[in-house]
């Protein structure tokens, strides 16, 4: 095989994991490890976690953080919920400003910095994805608009 043909073939094969299908109702959720905004290690245990909230863009994340911060540090923990912000693709200069701001929030923010991980969570523009889990599987998928809705109804 000639090198010009081999390079695009290898690149296409390496990109395949980036296109993992998003979770669907009834599907088993995979454990994953990441860091939070304070650089502490985090590992998701799908069997003990009831809710996974994921913001896919900066504006939605800011709105969600504002709501969650107002509810206090224990709000998510008490509901066996985790909040993850997509920071994959955020340039270094953006991280220099965003991460110190995130450290000021009382609640824990898991940093989604892996394209394969983020791709697993379905999304709607301008909304936070809320996966409800039971026995390690997705029991429902809902979308929370933190700019117009409270979060309580999504975590029941």
Long-range contacts (C-beta under 8 A, 24 or more apart in sequence): 17-116, 18-115, 18-116, 18-119, 19-119, 20-116, 20-119, 20-120, 21-120, 22-119, 22-120, 22-121, 22-122, 22-123, 23-120, 23-121, 23-122, 23-131, 23-138, 23-141, 24-122, 24-138, 24-141, 25-138, 25-139, 25-140, 25-141, 26-137, 26-138, 26-139, 27-137, 27-138, 28-136, 28-137, 29-131, 29-133, 29-136, 29-137, 29-138, 30-120, 32-114, 32-117, 34-84, 34-110, 34-111, 34-112, 34-113, 34-114, 34-117, 35-110, 35-111, 35-113, 36-108, 36-109, 36-110, 36-111, 37-99, 37-102, 37-103, 37-105, 37-108, 37-109, 37-111, 38-103, 42-82, 42-108, 42-110, 44-82, 44-110, 46-133, 46-136, 46-137, 47-135, 47-136, 48-80, 49-80, 49-81, 49-82, 49-133, 50-79, 50-80, 50-81, 50-132, 50-133, 50-134, 50-155, 51-79, 51-80, 51-81, 51-82, 51-130, 51-131, 51-132, 51-133, 51-154, 51-155, 52-81, 52-82, 52-84, 52-121, 52-129, 52-130, 52-131, 52-133, 53-81, 53-82, 53-83, 53-84, 53-128, 53-129, 53-130, 53-131, 53-144, 53-151, 53-154, 54-83, 54-84, 54-85, 54-86, 54-112, 54-118, 54-121, 54-123, 54-128, 54-129, 54-131, 55-83, 55-84, 55-85, 55-86, 55-128, 56-86, 56-118, 56-121, 56-123, 56-129, 57-86, 57-125, 57-126, 58-90, 58-98, 59-126, 60-126, 60-127, 60-128, 60-146, 60-147, 61-85, 61-86, 63-146, 63-147, 64-128, 64-144, 64-146, 64-151, 65-102, 65-105, 65-107, 65-109, 66-146, 67-146, 67-150, 67-151, 68-105, 68-107, 68-151, 69-105, 69-106, 69-107, 71-107, 71-151, 72-106, 72-107, 73-106, 73-107, 73-108, 75-107, 76-107, 76-108, 77-108, 79-155, 81-155, 82-108, 82-110, 83-107, 83-108, 83-109, 83-110, 84-109, 84-110, 84-111, 84-112, 84-121, 85-109, 85-110, 85-111, 85-112, 86-112, 86-118, 87-111, 87-112, 87-113, 88-112, 88-113, 88-114, 88-115, 88-117, 88-118, 89-115, 130-154, 130-155
